[in-house]
Amino acid sequence: VQLVESGGGLVQAGGSLRLSCAASGTIFSIIAMGWYRQAPGKQRELVATITSGSNTNYADSVKGRFAISRDNAKNTVALKMNDLKPEDTAVYYCNLRDNARGIPLNYWGRGTQVIVSS
């Protein structure tokens, strides 16, 4: 399975960006897709996830500012980020959790850089 992210870039504080991720390859049954981020010197952290049933989960730091969405037919997931803050600066990684006949598999994209200037 390959995950390809797009949409990162440089934006001023208060601005918006939209990240997209497309999954391809042999996918059995997606449990969830989501976004994680890793800032320099910090551990990778959850940003938002969405299940196949469209249940969403957000990090407290992004609630009310970010919105995750998914197209099940196209195996894509998007993250709309509004009111961006300098602390949102990080590499954002797309994640896919697959149920391969009872075996959970975890896939990651290569990441897309988001830089928010103050």
C-alpha positions as CSV (number, residue, x, y, z in Angstrom):
1,V,0.0,0.0,0.0
2,Q,1.3,3.4,-0.9
3,L,0.1,6.7,0.6
4,V,0.9,9.9,-1.2
5,E,0.4,13.2,0.6
6,S,0.0,16.6,-0.9
7,G,-0.9,20.1,0.1
8,G,1.7,21.2,2.6
9,G,3.5,24.5,2.4
10,L,4.3,27.8,4.0
11,V,1.4,29.9,5.4
12,Q,1.1,32.8,7.7
13,A,-0.5,32.4,11.1
14,G,-4.3,32.6,10.8
15,G,-4.2,31.1,7.4
16,S,-5.5,27.8,6.0
17,L,-4.2,24.8,4.2
18,R,-5.7,21.6,2.9
19,L,-3.8,18.3,3.0
20,S,-4.8,15.4,0.9
21,C,-3.7,11.7,0.9
22,A,-4.4,9.1,-1.6
23,A,-4.0,5.4,-0.9
24,S,-3.2,2.8,-3.6
25,G,-2.3,-0.8,-3.7
26,T,-3.8,-3.9,-2.1
27,I,-6.2,-2.8,0.6
28,F,-8.4,-5.3,2.4
29,S,-10.7,-3.4,4.7
30,I,-9.8,0.0,6.0
31,I,-10.3,0.4,9.7
32,A,-9.3,4.1,9.7
33,M,-7.3,6.8,8.0
34,G,-5.8,9.8,9.6
35,W,-3.1,12.4,10.0
36,Y,-0.3,12.5,12.5
37,R,2.5,15.2,12.8
38,Q,6.0,15.4,14.1
39,A,7.6,18.7,14.9
40,P,11.4,19.0,15.2
41,G,12.7,17.4,18.4
42,K,9.2,16.0,19.3
43,Q,7.5,12.7,19.0
44,R,4.9,12.0,16.4
45,E,1.5,12.8,17.6
46,L,-2.1,12.2,16.5
47,V,-3.8,15.1,14.7
48,A,-7.1,13.5,13.5
49,T,-8.5,10.2,12.5
50,I,-11.6,9.0,10.7
51,T,-13.0,5.5,10.7
52,S,-14.7,3.7,7.9
53,G,-18.0,4.6,9.6
54,S,-17.0,8.3,9.6
55,N,-16.3,8.5,13.3
56,T,-13.7,11.2,13.9
57,N,-11.2,11.8,16.6
58,Y,-9.1,15.0,17.0
59,A,-6.2,16.1,19.2
60,D,-7.4,18.7,21.7
61,S,-5.0,21.2,20.2
62,V,-6.7,21.2,16.8
63,K,-10.4,20.8,17.7
64,G,-12.5,23.5,16.2
65,R,-9.8,24.5,13.7
66,F,-9.1,21.3,11.7
67,A,-11.6,19.1,9.9
68,I,-10.9,15.6,8.6
69,S,-12.9,14.0,5.7
70,R,-12.7,10.9,3.7
71,D,-13.8,9.5,0.4
72,N,-14.3,5.8,0.9
73,A,-14.7,5.0,-2.7
74,K,-11.5,6.7,-3.7
75,N,-9.5,5.7,-0.6
76,T,-8.5,9.3,0.1
77,V,-8.5,11.4,3.2
78,A,-8.2,15.1,3.6
79,L,-7.4,17.5,6.4
80,K,-8.7,21.1,6.2
81,M,-6.6,23.2,8.6
82,N,-7.9,26.7,9.5
83,D,-6.6,29.4,11.8
84,L,-3.1,27.9,11.7
85,K,-0.7,28.7,14.4
86,P,3.1,28.6,14.5
87,E,2.9,25.6,16.8
88,D,1.2,23.6,14.0
89,T,4.5,23.6,12.2
90,A,5.5,20.0,11.6
91,V,5.8,17.3,9.1
92,Y,2.3,15.8,8.6
93,Y,2.0,12.1,7.9
94,C,-0.9,10.2,6.4
95,N,-1.8,7.0,8.1
96,L,-4.0,4.0,7.0
97,R,-4.9,1.1,9.3
98,D,-6.0,-1.9,7.3
99,N,-7.7,-5.2,8.5
100,A,-6.0,-7.8,6.4
101,R,-8.2,-10.8,7.1
102,G,-8.0,-10.3,10.9
103,I,-4.4,-9.0,10.8
104,P,-4.1,-5.2,11.5
105,L,-1.6,-3.5,9.2
106,N,-0.4,0.1,9.6
107,Y,0.8,2.2,6.7
108,W,2.5,5.6,6.6
109,G,3.0,8.2,3.9
110,R,6.4,10.0,3.5
111,G,5.1,13.2,5.0
112,T,4.4,16.7,3.9
113,Q,5.9,19.8,5.5
114,V,3.7,22.5,7.0
115,I,5.3,25.7,8.1
116,V,3.3,28.4,9.8
117,S,5.0,31.7,10.2
118,S,4.2,34.2,12.9
